[in-house]
Amino acid sequence: MSDFDIAVIGAGIVGTSAALWARMRGHRVVLIDPAPPGSGTSSGNACTLATYACLPVNDPSVLRDLPRLLFGRDSPLSVSWRHALPHPGWMLAFLANCRAARSRRIAGHLAALLAHADAGLNPLIEEAGARDLVVARGQLTVWSTAEAAREAEAGLALRRSLGVVAEELTGAEAKALEPGLALPVARAVLFPEARHVRDPEELVRRFHARFEALGGVTVRAAAREVRAMPDRVSVIAGVERIEAARAVIAAGAFSGRIAGAGAARMPLGTERGYHLLYAGEGQRLTRPVGWAEGGFYAVPMARGLRLAGTVEIAGLDAGPDPRRLDYIARRGAELLGPLPAHTSSWLDFRPTLPDALPVIGHSPASERILHAFGHQHLGLTLGGITGRIVADLVEGRRPNLPLDAFSPARRFY
Ligand SMILES: Cc1cc2nc3c(=O)[nH]c(=O)nc-3n(C[C@H](O)[C@H](O)[C@H](O)COP(=O)(O)OP(=O)(O)OC[C@H]3O[C@@H](n4cnc5c(N)ncnc54)[C@H](O)[C@@H]3O)c2cc1C
């Protein structure tokens, strides 16, 4: 008999949620990560449980506006040609998924998964005693120009057709809700069902603490390789060899670097994102505010005011680009008025497939290996439901939602 029923590789929101779900159902689980739980991409995000965010970055407007997006000084999207030219595959597949019909289909699949997000996350929040970390005040999205406000119409109509509740506000109403806004507001929409987490890293830590309190085991080592055999898997992690009945690959943007797991065959890329933290400025807002044209959120959270977002296509190995941080600081001051110097900055790696859908399901390498990565802009929101689906799959149960769109065996463009 193997030492464990399930070895989960990666202790971000996705892996820790999977580990806790499986442990809550009585499985013997080991969680493997060289870093502290929740300290990767799951730590520095925009804190929003964004159940409304079914529109992918892949959108026909990206194709139309590509030159401006790529070369404009005020663009929330940037591409490093040094990275993109030697790796054209991901970028071309991403652009192919920007066609209108594809983009709409992706939105439908994301909406279907997002509809189950709370059912995956809320039981973990209860189990981990983390209700104090979650704030239910909705999310406010603002558009600052009349042209962008007009162009948002089709996306909002699509969201509503997919069941998203979106309340239209005038600029004055938006500013009455959030008096800290300094920007002219041409259009505002409140997504009242959204919530935010006061500290996403602390949320994962609480999940992990509960996992250990229930008898879950943690191994602090990097998994190098997964070897699948007919009756079990071996995970080679640091100097250890861990035997389990099944392995779950949940190492976020780094999942493809684990040999033998079949994840290297997926076109997993990364959309790098940044944040700036202004300690002591958290009282400027009461809920996350997204500035559509700016491509980032301003979020009041436990550590202060966090300005988080933007997309940079530059791979996993390049260091932070200070121009991206300047962009957020400059535009943050447009959104909220003068800000003091930021107290810290952060870069991390959204795990992203070119069709903006996560990979959740059995690896092509072996039925004993499950993939659970690629949650792009939505991992905090979707980690809980992904963990629940993974627990169902390892038990041979059929989850109560269709998974074909998230299959590792799908076409990615
Ligand atoms: C700027 C920004 C804003 C965002 N805002 C939001 C938001 O508001 N709402 C939302 O829902 N999502 C948001 N996201 C997305 C979200 O943060 C990610 O989708 C999510 O954190 C991914 O979680 P993960 O568990 O897959 O990866 P991670 O959190 O990166 O965890 C992966 C873990 O795997 C470990 N690992 C790596 N290699 C190995 C190995 N070989 N062996 C063992 N362990 C390994 C790492 O150490 C890490 O702990 C945002 C992202 C960014 C960058």
The ligand as an SDF file (V2000), in Angstrom:
LIG
                    3D

 53 58  0  0  0  0  0  0  0  0999 V2000
   -1.6990   40.9510  -10.2160 C   0  0  0  0  0  0  0  0  0  0  0  0
   -2.6350   39.7770  -10.0560 C   0  0  0  0  0  0  0  0  0  0  0  0
   -3.9330   39.9930   -9.6380 C   0  0  0  0  0  0  0  0  0  0  0  0
   -4.8130   38.9190   -9.5020 C   0  0  0  0  0  0  0  0  0  0  0  0
   -6.0620   39.1470   -8.9910 N   0  0  0  0  0  0  0  0  0  0  0  0
   -6.9070   38.1030   -8.7980 C   0  0  0  0  0  0  0  0  0  0  0  0
   -8.1830   38.3200   -8.2130 C   0  0  0  0  0  0  0  0  0  0  0  0
   -8.5220   39.4170   -7.7880 O   0  0  0  0  0  0  0  0  0  0  0  0
   -9.0180   37.2570   -8.0960 N   0  0  0  0  0  0  0  0  0  0  0  0
   -8.6680   35.9990   -8.5070 C   0  0  0  0  0  0  0  0  0  0  0  0
   -9.4890   35.0900   -8.4140 O   0  0  0  0  0  0  0  0  0  0  0  0
   -7.4350   35.7640   -9.0200 N   0  0  0  0  0  0  0  0  0  0  0  0
   -6.5560   36.7800   -9.1710 C   0  0  0  0  0  0  0  0  0  0  0  0
   -5.3160   36.5650   -9.7060 N   0  0  0  0  0  0  0  0  0  0  0  0
   -4.9620   35.2110  -10.1480 C   0  0  0  0  0  0  0  0  0  0  0  0
   -4.5840   34.2910   -9.0040 C   0  0  0  0  0  0  0  0  0  0  0  0
   -3.7220   34.9430   -8.1080 O   0  0  0  0  0  0  0  0  0  0  0  0
   -3.9190   33.0250   -9.5700 C   0  0  0  0  0  0  0  0  0  0  0  0
   -4.7150   32.4620  -10.5850 O   0  0  0  0  0  0  0  0  0  0  0  0
   -3.7400   32.0010   -8.4590 C   0  0  0  0  0  0  0  0  0  0  0  0
   -3.0060   32.5440   -7.3910 O   0  0  0  0  0  0  0  0  0  0  0  0
   -3.0390   30.7570   -8.9830 C   0  0  0  0  0  0  0  0  0  0  0  0
   -2.9890   29.8660   -7.9010 O   0  0  0  0  0  0  0  0  0  0  0  0
   -2.1350   28.5400   -7.9900 P   0  0  0  0  0  0  0  0  0  0  0  0
   -2.3680   27.7990   -6.7140 O   0  0  0  0  0  0  0  0  0  0  0  0
   -2.4280   27.8580   -9.2690 O   0  0  0  0  0  0  0  0  0  0  0  0
   -0.6180   29.0400   -8.1290 O   0  0  0  0  0  0  0  0  0  0  0  0
    0.4030   29.6500   -7.0370 P   0  0  0  0  0  0  0  0  0  0  0  0
   -0.2530   30.4940   -6.0360 O   0  0  0  0  0  0  0  0  0  0  0  0
    1.5120   30.2580   -7.8180 O   0  0  0  0  0  0  0  0  0  0  0  0
    0.9100   28.3630   -6.2910 O   0  0  0  0  0  0  0  0  0  0  0  0
    1.7410   27.4220   -6.9200 C   0  0  0  0  0  0  0  0  0  0  0  0
    2.6230   26.8000   -5.8580 C   0  0  0  0  0  0  0  0  0  0  0  0
    3.3850   25.7660   -6.4810 O   0  0  0  0  0  0  0  0  0  0  0  0
    4.6550   25.7650   -5.8960 C   0  0  0  0  0  0  0  0  0  0  0  0
    5.5730   25.0700   -6.7850 N   0  0  0  0  0  0  0  0  0  0  0  0
    6.1360   25.4900   -7.9420 C   0  0  0  0  0  0  0  0  0  0  0  0
    6.9420   24.5330   -8.4480 N   0  0  0  0  0  0  0  0  0  0  0  0
    6.8800   23.4840   -7.5730 C   0  0  0  0  0  0  0  0  0  0  0  0
    7.4890   22.1880   -7.5440 C   0  0  0  0  0  0  0  0  0  0  0  0
    8.3440   21.8060   -8.4990 N   0  0  0  0  0  0  0  0  0  0  0  0
    7.2210   21.3740   -6.4910 N   0  0  0  0  0  0  0  0  0  0  0  0
    6.3640   21.7440   -5.5250 C   0  0  0  0  0  0  0  0  0  0  0  0
    5.7530   22.9560   -5.5090 N   0  0  0  0  0  0  0  0  0  0  0  0
    6.0160   23.8080   -6.5270 C   0  0  0  0  0  0  0  0  0  0  0  0
    4.9910   27.2300   -5.6820 C   0  0  0  0  0  0  0  0  0  0  0  0
    5.9820   27.3810   -4.6920 O   0  0  0  0  0  0  0  0  0  0  0  0
    3.6230   27.7820   -5.2600 C   0  0  0  0  0  0  0  0  0  0  0  0
    3.4920   27.7890   -3.8480 O   0  0  0  0  0  0  0  0  0  0  0  0
   -4.3980   37.6060   -9.8450 C   0  0  0  0  0  0  0  0  0  0  0  0
   -3.0800   37.3900  -10.2670 C   0  0  0  0  0  0  0  0  0  0  0  0
   -2.1990   38.4530  -10.3520 C   0  0  0  0  0  0  0  0  0  0  0  0
   -0.7800   38.1980  -10.7730 C   0  0  0  0  0  0  0  0  0  0  0  0
  1  2  1  0
  2  3  1  0
  2 52  2  0
  3  4  2  0
  4  5  1  0
  4 50  1  0
  5  6  2  0
  6  7  1  0
  6 13  1  0
  7  8  2  0
  7  9  1  0
  9 10  1  0
 10 11  2  0
 10 12  1  0
 12 13  2  0
 13 14  1  0
 14 15  1  0
 14 50  1  0
 15 16  1  0
 16 17  1  0
 16 18  1  0
 18 19  1  0
 18 20  1  0
 20 21  1  0
 20 22  1  0
 22 23  1  0
 23 24  1  0
 24 25  2  0
 24 26  1  0
 24 27  1  0
 27 28  1  0
 28 29  2  0
 28 30  1  0
 28 31  1  0
 31 32  1  0
 32 33  1  0
 33 34  1  0
 33 48  1  0
 34 35  1  0
 35 36  1  0
 35 46  1  0
 36 37  1  0
 36 45  1  0
 37 38  2  0
 38 39  1  0
 39 40  1  0
 39 45  2  0
 40 41  1  0
 40 42  2  0
 42 43  1  0
 43 44  2  0
 44 45  1  0
 46 47  1  0
 46 48  1  0
 48 49  1  0
 50 51  2  0
 51 52  1  0
 52 53  1  0
M  END
$$$$
